[in-house]
Amino acid sequence: VKKFQDFVADYNAVVNYIAESTKAGSADGKTKAGVLYGEQSVRILSQKLRSTLASQVAGITSGPSTLAGIGVGTSGQGATLTVDTAKLEKALLDNPSNVQKIAADATNGSLAKVVTYLDSQSNLGVGPLAEKPATMDTQIARMDDTIAKFQRGLDIKEKQLIARFNAMERAIAQLNQTGVSSILSNLGNTFK
C-alpha cells in the first residue's frame, strides 16, 4: 500500500507541476502564464500518462484489471490520483496476482508502461523531450541572428541620419557665417 501511495504522491507532484507550468496567464495580467504555456509536447505527455494509467491491463481475465479497479484512480477533481486504501487492501488480499500484473508486469502493467513511455520521451537524449532543448537552442540562435541583422541595419541608418544632421549643422553654421541677412537682402534685391 505504501508503494502505491508513494507512486501517487510522485505522480501528483508531476501532474501539479505540469498544470502550474502550462497554465494560461490572465487577461488582466495578474496571473502570469506558466513557463511551458502553449508547449504541445507537455500536454501530449500529460494526456498519454493519464490514458496509460486508466487503460486495462491485457492478460487479466477475471477480477480487477485497471489501477482504478484496485483502488488507484482519479479524484474526480483534476488529473491527480488518489488511493482508496480499503479497496487496494481488498484487491491485495483477493487478487494479488492481478495487483502484481497491473503494477509491475514488464510488458502490460500500467506502471511499467508509464516508465517505458517516459523513457521513450526522455531517454539518453533521443526522445522528443530530451531533444527539445537542442531544438529550442537552434530557434534561439536563428532569432539572435535575425536580431543582429536588424541591429546592423539600425546602426547603418543611425550613421546615415547622424551624417545628414551633421551636414545640416555645417550648412546652418556656414549660413550664419556669411550672414543670412545679407543673403536674404541679396535675394530681395534680385526680385526688385
HELIX and SHEET records of a PDB file:
HELIX    1   1 LYS A    2  SER A   21  1                                  20    
HELIX    2   2 GLN A   40  ALA A   54  1                                  15    
HELIX    3   3 ALA A   68  ILE A   70  5                                   3    
HELIX    4   4 THR A   85  ASP A   94  1                                  10    
HELIX    5   5 PRO A   96  ALA A  104  1                                   9    
HELIX    6   6 SER A  110  SER A  122  1                                  13    
HELIX    7   7 ASN A  123  GLY A  125  5                                   3    
HELIX    8   8 PRO A  128  THR A  178  1                                  51    
HELIX    9   9 VAL A  180  THR A  190  1                                  11    
SHEET    1   A 2 VAL A  72  THR A  74  0                                        
SHEET    2   A 2 LEU A  81  VAL A  83 -1                                        
END                                                                             
